[in-house]
Amino acid sequence: MTSGIYQIKNNINGGVYFGRSVDVADRMTHHRNELRRGVHRNKRLQNAWNKYGENALDRKSTRLNSSHLGISYAVFCLKKK
């Protein structure tokens, strides 16, 4: 189990979803499963997934210890062309 901050980046339009978790690998799996089922709670991320497909979204994480996890929310910013 590795805690950290992660991002899901849309390589087509530059949109980025940021999140944090005490178990990044598990959280990424959870995101992917929800997106594949079409039920992700972040509608902008779900719409990007539906429009551009799984291969357009890259997932990256940064390892942090638990004292760095003070971020209170995840943000998704979608740039418009």
C-alpha positions in Angstrom: 0.0 0.0 0.0 1.5 3.3 -1.1 -0.1 6.7 -0.3 0.3 9.6 -2.5 -1.2 12.1 -4.9 -2.2 11.0 -8.4 -3.4 12.5 -11.6 -5.4 11.2 -14.6 -4.5 13.3 -17.6 -6.3 13.6 -20.9 -3.7 13.5 -23.6 -6.1 14.9 -26.2 -7.3 18.1 -24.6 -5.0 18.5 -21.5 -7.7 18.0 -18.9 -6.3 16.8 -15.6 -8.0 15.1 -12.6 -6.1 15.2 -9.3 -6.7 13.0 -6.3 -5.1 11.6 -3.2 -5.3 8.3 -1.5 -3.6 6.2 1.2 -3.6 3.3 -1.4 -3.0 4.9 -4.8 -3.0 1.6 -6.7 -6.3 0.5 -5.3 -7.8 4.0 -5.9 -6.7 4.0 -9.5 -8.2 0.5 -10.0 -11.5 1.9 -8.5 -11.5 4.9 -10.9 -10.8 2.7 -13.9 -13.6 0.2 -12.9 -16.1 3.0 -12.4 -15.2 4.7 -15.7 -15.5 1.4 -17.6 -18.9 0.8 -16.1 -19.9 4.4 -16.9 -20.8 5.3 -13.3 -17.9 7.6 -12.2 -19.1 10.3 -9.9 -17.1 13.0 -11.7 -19.2 13.6 -14.8 -16.5 15.6 -16.6 -14.0 12.8 -16.2 -16.6 10.3 -17.2 -17.5 12.3 -20.3 -13.8 12.6 -21.3 -13.5 8.8 -20.9 -16.6 8.2 -23.0 -15.5 10.7 -25.7 -11.8 10.0 -26.0 -11.5 6.4 -24.7 -9.3 4.7 -22.1 -6.1 5.1 -24.1 -6.4 8.9 -24.1 -6.0 9.0 -20.3 -2.7 8.6 -18.6 -2.4 7.8 -14.9 0.6 8.9 -12.8 1.2 9.1 -9.1 3.7 10.6 -6.6 4.6 8.7 -3.5 4.1 10.6 -0.3 4.0 9.8 3.4 0.7 10.2 5.3 1.7 13.6 6.7 1.5 15.0 3.1 -2.1 13.9 2.6 -3.7 17.2 3.8 -5.5 17.8 0.5 -9.2 18.0 1.2 -10.6 17.3 -2.2 -9.9 16.2 -5.8 -10.2 18.6 -8.7 -10.9 18.0 -12.3 -10.0 20.8 -14.7 -11.0 20.4 -18.3 -9.5 22.8 -20.8 -11.7 23.8 -23.7 -10.3 24.0 -27.1 
